Amino acid sequence: MRNAHGGDVYTAELKDKKLLDFSVNLNPFGIAEEIKQAIRGFADDTPAYPDDKCRMLTSAVAAKEGVGEDHIVITAGAADAIYRIAGRFMPKRALLPSPTFTEYEGALDQNGCVIDYKETCAAEGFIFGQSFIDAIGKDHDIIFFCNPNNPTGLLEADETILGIVGKCAESGSRAVIDECFMDFVEDSSTHTLAHEITSHKNALILRSFTKMYSIPGIRLGYVICGSAEDAAALKEFNEPWAVSGIGQKCGIVALALNGYEEKTAAYVAAEREKLYAAFRDLGIQYFPSSVNYILFTCGDRMLYEKMLSCGIMIRKCGNYRGLDDTYYRVAVKSETDNEKLISAFREIFS
């Protein structure tokens, strides 16, 4: 069975309802007009096959990240990158934190990898910390972890990330750092490992255009590899024309948007504080986030259904290892939408 995600607006009982979808965490500003224009104008390019080497987009990504083009692999979204890494390197044993993004487990399991889990604790805010570093053993071929983590929204301390990557290097393991939500973090350039990735040959960083640029249907992402050899291996382990022409065009336009990520991160941070205040007023336990979603818990296992009756869809988190059906996640959306969410919560919890 495929892992469940948010945004399930196609299920029979949901598709005919006009729901306000808080289960997916896209940019509250929506698709930038420049990207919309690129999509509309793409019809003129459709007779041509896409560039299988993604040369123009690779160049743009390399310039943004400050690395050589031979360290960049363009993918059809982050999921493509995750499954490609697992399929190409075929690790025999992996370590994952719990809870975290479910597709790491899916990709590793599909390739016959034995998976060990290191649980994080709600009472400690689900931090990885030194205990996760200590759990990395010499028999672990690969470690996947998300920073900021999904679904907790926690941005791990910089020293912890360096500790994980360093321990992996000592153990001969690859460290795969999913930074798909890093762009939503204020001052993200001070937290990403991307700018020093070539100093960590065993590390790979995942990035996605999906959430920041609100283009989930386009399927576009990339990997920044500490090793040019790993990048070359991933490029070879690929079906022809995996990344669409329209995706490449959208990516080039997105990277040229000046100040878009900074504006988004600042807006999200302000709206997030409003949601925190409402949670506190209602006595809902939430976990502080650095990005555009908030994990919370309550004793109501029927909250999802109650919110649907209010015309709002939230993310059930019971399918995350380490969480149960009392945990939920909501996106941070526009001011107007967030007010509707708060109103629905007050109706249910008051």
HELIX and SHEET records of a PDB file:
HELIX    1   1 ALA A   12  LYS A   15  1                                   4    
HELIX    2   2 GLU A   33  GLY A   41  1                                   9    
HELIX    3   3 PHE A   42  ASP A   45  5                                   4    
HELIX    4   4 ARG A   55  GLU A   65  1                                  11    
HELIX    5   5 GLU A   69  HIS A   71  5                                   3    
HELIX    6   6 ALA A   78  PHE A   89  1                                  12    
HELIX    7   7 GLU A  103  GLN A  110  1                                   8    
HELIX    8   8 ALA A  122  GLU A  124  5                                   3    
HELIX    9   9 GLY A  129  ALA A  135  1                                   7    
HELIX   10  10 ASP A  158  SER A  171  1                                  14    
HELIX   11  11 MET A  182  PHE A  184  5                                   3    
HELIX   12  12 SER A  188  THR A  190  5                                   3    
HELIX   13  13 ALA A  194  SER A  199  5                                   6    
HELIX   14  14 ALA A  228  GLU A  236  1                                   9    
HELIX   15  15 GLY A  245  LEU A  255  1                                  11    
HELIX   16  16 TYR A  260  LEU A  282  1                                  23    
HELIX   17  17 LEU A  303  SER A  309  1                                   7    
HELIX   18  18 GLU A  335  PHE A  349  1                                  15    
SHEET    1   A 2 LEU A  20  ASP A  21  0                                        
SHEET    2   A 2 ILE A 312  MET A 313  1                                        
SHEET    1   B 7 ILE A  72  THR A  75  0                                        
SHEET    2   B 7 GLY A 221  CYS A 225 -1                                        
SHEET    3   B 7 ALA A 203  SER A 208 -1                                        
SHEET    4   B 7 ARG A 174  ASP A 178  1                                        
SHEET    5   B 7 ILE A 142  CYS A 146  1                                        
SHEET    6   B 7 ARG A  93  SER A  98  1                                        
SHEET    7   B 7 VAL A 114  GLU A 119  1                                        
SHEET    1   C 4 GLN A 285  PHE A 287  0                                        
SHEET    2   C 4 TYR A 293  THR A 297 -1                                        
SHEET    3   C 4 TYR A 327  ALA A 331 -1                                        
SHEET    4   C 4 ARG A 315  LYS A 316 -1                                        
END                                                                             
